[in-house]
């Protein structure tokens, strides 16, 4: 496709593809990382838009009658891309929440590292889990699910017909509660062992008051916590894979809700 020989109608259609893909790439996990140069992101957005455009150019897209109407349609178009990226990010948010809770119980609550994806401070276990989640994301081809969703979105949603009123508080609550549920499932095995360890140390402190439980318990909690993090990797991988494979269903649910 020669993007330099488009007529006005085709150029308008290409703009909708470019803006939707751009919103997705800038905020989707991994590709939206601040470590990726802006020029590379723009080039990737343009490349994907050029590849996607021939498949969707015959779909009915908005025909704005003025600059203001065009701006409104483009905002709706960008929001669709952001919604897809946001749903994908929720899995990584759940992973980070679980890691942060575990680190707090282990005694690593004040030990933070810089997450290269978001350029923010996160706990050690949260960053470890995040790296594993990124590897699983690539291993199961979840990025293909996202690209497939952006193509199918043009067949399901027309920016001129988007109704954000259909995105009800109940739907948003369902997304957030799902994220919290994933975080609890990831952290539960480790937290359970650390809880029983804390109870055991408390009983020891009551029965053997001469023992300095704080000095003994602190390295013991760290050691047991790290051991459980290692032993739970297989469970973590299975759980995150299941969530990755459910992404197409979540994407379609979001697009059909618009």
C-alpha positions as CSV (number, residue, x, y, z in Angstrom):
1,X,0.0,0.0,0.0
2,X,1.3,3.4,-1.0
3,X,0.3,5.8,1.8
4,X,1.6,8.7,-0.2
5,X,-1.1,8.2,-2.9
6,X,-4.2,8.1,-0.7
7,X,-7.3,10.1,-1.5
8,X,-8.9,12.3,1.1
9,X,-11.3,9.6,2.3
10,X,-8.6,7.0,2.5
11,X,-6.4,9.4,4.4
12,X,-9.1,10.0,7.0
13,X,-9.6,6.3,7.4
14,X,-5.8,5.8,7.8
15,X,-5.8,8.5,10.5
16,X,-8.3,6.5,12.5
17,X,-6.2,3.4,12.2
18,X,-3.0,5.3,13.1
19,X,-4.5,6.9,16.2
20,X,-6.0,3.7,17.5
21,X,-2.8,1.7,17.0
22,X,-0.8,4.6,18.4
23,X,-2.8,4.7,21.7
24,X,-2.5,0.9,22.0
25,X,1.3,0.8,21.4
26,X,2.1,3.7,23.7
27,X,0.3,2.1,26.7
28,X,0.4,-1.6,26.1
29,X,2.8,-3.7,28.3
30,X,6.4,-4.0,27.1
31,X,5.9,-1.9,23.9
32,X,4.8,1.0,26.0
33,X,7.9,0.9,28.2
34,X,9.8,4.1,28.7
35,X,13.0,2.3,27.9
36,X,11.9,2.0,24.2
37,X,12.9,5.2,22.3
38,X,10.1,7.4,21.1
39,X,11.3,7.3,17.5
40,X,11.2,3.5,17.6
41,X,7.6,3.6,19.0
42,X,6.5,6.0,16.3
43,X,8.1,3.8,13.6
44,X,6.4,0.7,15.0
45,X,3.0,2.5,15.2
46,X,3.3,3.6,11.5
47,X,4.4,0.1,10.4
48,X,1.5,-1.6,12.2
49,X,-0.9,1.0,10.9
50,X,0.3,0.4,7.3
51,X,0.0,-3.3,7.7
52,X,-3.5,-3.2,9.3
53,X,-5.0,-0.5,7.0
54,X,-5.6,-2.7,3.9
55,X,-7.6,-5.1,6.0
56,X,-9.9,-2.5,7.4
57,X,-10.1,0.3,4.9
58,X,-13.3,-1.0,3.5
59,X,-15.0,-1.0,6.9
60,X,-17.5,1.8,7.6
61,X,-15.5,4.5,9.4
62,X,-16.7,8.0,10.5
63,X,-17.2,10.7,7.9
64,X,-16.7,13.9,9.9
65,X,-18.2,17.1,8.6
66,X,-15.7,19.4,10.3
67,X,-12.6,19.7,12.4
68,X,-14.5,19.5,15.7
69,X,-16.4,16.4,14.7
70,X,-13.1,14.8,13.5
71,X,-11.5,15.6,16.9
72,X,-14.4,14.0,18.8
73,X,-14.2,10.8,16.6
74,X,-10.4,10.6,17.0
75,X,-10.8,10.9,20.8
76,X,-13.3,8.0,20.8
77,X,-10.9,6.1,18.5
78,X,-7.9,6.7,20.9
79,X,-10.1,5.6,23.8
80,X,-10.7,2.2,22.2
81,X,-7.0,1.6,21.8
82,X,-6.4,2.7,25.4
83,X,-9.1,0.4,26.7
84,X,-7.4,-2.6,25.0
85,X,-4.0,-1.7,26.4
86,X,-5.5,-1.0,29.9
87,X,-7.1,-4.5,30.0
88,X,-3.7,-6.1,29.1
89,X,-2.0,-4.0,31.8
90,X,-4.3,-5.2,34.5
91,X,-2.6,-8.6,34.6
92,X,0.8,-6.9,35.3
93,X,-0.9,-4.7,37.9
94,X,-2.1,-7.8,39.7
95,X,1.4,-9.3,39.5
96,X,2.9,-6.2,41.1
97,X,0.3,-6.0,43.8
98,X,0.9,-9.6,44.8
99,X,4.7,-9.1,44.9
100,X,4.3,-6.0,47.0
101,X,2.1,-7.7,49.5
102,X,4.5,-10.7,49.8
103,X,7.5,-8.4,50.2
104,X,5.8,-6.5,53.0
105,X,5.2,-9.7,54.9
106,X,8.8,-10.9,54.2
107,X,10.3,-7.7,55.5
108,X,11.3,-6.3,52.1
109,X,8.7,-3.6,52.2
110,X,11.3,-0.8,52.1
111,X,13.6,-2.5,49.6
112,X,12.6,-1.2,46.1
113,X,14.0,-1.3,42.6
114,X,13.3,0.7,39.5
115,X,10.8,-1.0,37.1
116,X,12.1,-0.3,33.6
117,X,8.6,-0.5,32.1
118,X,7.1,2.2,34.2
119,X,10.2,3.9,35.5
120,X,8.8,3.7,39.0
121,X,9.9,2.1,42.2
122,X,8.5,-1.4,42.9
123,X,9.4,-4.1,45.5
124,X,11.9,-6.8,44.7
125,X,9.5,-9.7,44.5
126,X,7.1,-7.6,42.5
127,X,9.8,-6.8,39.9
128,X,10.8,-10.5,39.8
129,X,7.2,-11.5,39.2
130,X,6.9,-8.7,36.6
131,X,9.9,-10.1,34.7
132,X,8.4,-13.6,34.7
133,X,5.1,-12.2,33.5
134,X,6.8,-10.4,30.6
135,X,8.5,-13.6,29.6
136,X,5.2,-15.5,29.8
137,X,3.5,-12.7,27.9
138,X,6.0,-13.2,25.0
139,X,6.0,-17.0,25.3
140,X,2.3,-17.4,24.8
141,X,2.2,-14.8,22.0
142,X,-0.1,-12.5,24.0
143,X,1.1,-9.6,21.8
144,X,-0.5,-11.4,18.9
145,X,-3.8,-11.4,20.9
146,X,-3.5,-7.6,21.3
147,X,-2.8,-7.0,17.6
148,X,-5.7,-9.3,16.7
149,X,-7.9,-7.3,19.0
150,X,-6.9,-4.0,17.4
151,X,-7.8,-5.4,13.9
152,X,-11.1,-6.9,15.1
153,X,-12.0,-3.7,16.8
154,X,-12.5,-2.0,13.4
155,X,-15.1,-4.7,12.5
156,X,-16.9,-4.4,15.8
157,X,-16.7,-0.7,16.9
158,X,-17.2,2.4,14.8
159,X,-15.9,5.5,16.6
160,X,-18.9,7.5,15.5
161,X,-21.2,4.9,17.3
162,X,-19.2,4.5,20.5
163,X,-21.3,4.9,23.6
164,X,-19.2,5.2,26.8
165,X,-22.4,5.1,28.8
166,X,-22.4,1.3,28.3
167,X,-19.1,1.1,30.3
168,X,-21.0,0.9,33.6
169,X,-19.5,1.1,37.1
170,X,-20.4,-2.6,37.4
171,X,-18.2,-3.4,34.4
172,X,-15.3,-1.4,35.8
173,X,-15.8,-3.0,39.2
174,X,-15.7,-6.4,37.5
175,X,-12.3,-5.6,36.0
176,X,-10.8,-4.3,39.2
177,X,-12.2,-7.2,41.3
178,X,-10.7,-9.6,38.8
179,X,-7.3,-7.9,39.1
180,X,-7.5,-8.2,42.9
181,X,-8.6,-11.8,42.7
182,X,-5.5,-12.6,40.5
183,X,-3.3,-10.8,43.0
184,X,-4.7,-12.8,45.9
185,X,-4.3,-16.1,44.1
186,X,-0.6,-15.3,43.3
187,X,0.2,-14.2,46.8
188,X,-1.9,-16.7,48.8
189,X,0.5,-19.7,48.9
190,X,3.4,-17.6,50.1
191,X,1.3,-15.5,52.5
192,X,-0.2,-18.6,54.1
193,X,3.2,-20.1,54.9
194,X,4.5,-16.8,56.2
195,X,1.4,-16.4,58.3
196,X,1.8,-19.8,60.0
197,X,5.5,-19.0,60.4
198,X,4.6,-15.7,62.2
199,X,2.1,-17.6,64.4
200,X,4.8,-20.2,65.2
201,X,7.3,-17.5,66.1
202,X,4.7,-15.9,68.3
203,X,4.2,-19.1,70.2
204,X,7.9,-19.6,70.6
205,X,8.2,-16.0,72.0
206,X,5.5,-16.9,74.6
207,X,7.0,-20.2,75.6
208,X,10.7,-19.3,75.4
209,X,10.8,-15.6,76.5
210,X,14.6,-15.8,76.7
211,X,14.9,-16.2,72.9
212,X,15.1,-13.0,70.9
213,X,12.4,-13.9,68.4
214,X,13.0,-10.7,66.4
215,X,16.6,-11.5,65.6
216,X,15.8,-15.1,64.8
217,X,12.5,-14.4,63.0
218,X,13.6,-11.7,60.6
219,X,16.2,-13.8,58.6
220,X,13.9,-16.9,58.9
221,X,11.0,-15.0,57.3
222,X,13.2,-13.8,54.5
223,X,14.6,-17.3,53.9
224,X,11.2,-19.0,54.0
225,X,9.7,-16.3,51.9
226,X,12.4,-16.6,49.2
227,X,12.0,-20.4,49.3
228,X,8.3,-20.1,48.8
229,X,8.7,-17.6,45.9
230,X,10.9,-20.1,44.2
231,X,8.6,-23.1,44.8
232,X,5.6,-21.2,43.6
233,X,7.0,-20.2,40.3
234,X,5.3,-23.1,38.5
235,X,1.9,-22.2,40.1
236,X,2.6,-18.5,39.2
237,X,3.3,-19.4,35.6
238,X,0.2,-21.5,35.2
239,X,-2.0,-18.8,36.7
240,X,-0.5,-16.0,34.6
241,X,-0.7,-18.1,31.4
242,X,-4.4,-18.7,32.1
243,X,-5.0,-15.0,32.4
244,X,-3.0,-14.3,29.2
245,X,-5.1,-16.9,27.3
246,X,-8.3,-15.2,28.5
247,X,-7.2,-11.8,27.1
248,X,-9.1,-12.3,23.7
249,X,-12.3,-12.9,25.6
250,X,-11.8,-9.8,27.7
251,X,-11.0,-7.7,24.7
252,X,-14.1,-8.9,22.9
253,X,-16.2,-8.2,26.0
254,X,-14.9,-4.7,26.1
255,X,-15.4,-4.0,22.4
256,X,-18.9,-5.3,22.4
257,X,-19.7,-3.2,25.5
258,X,-19.0,0.0,23.6
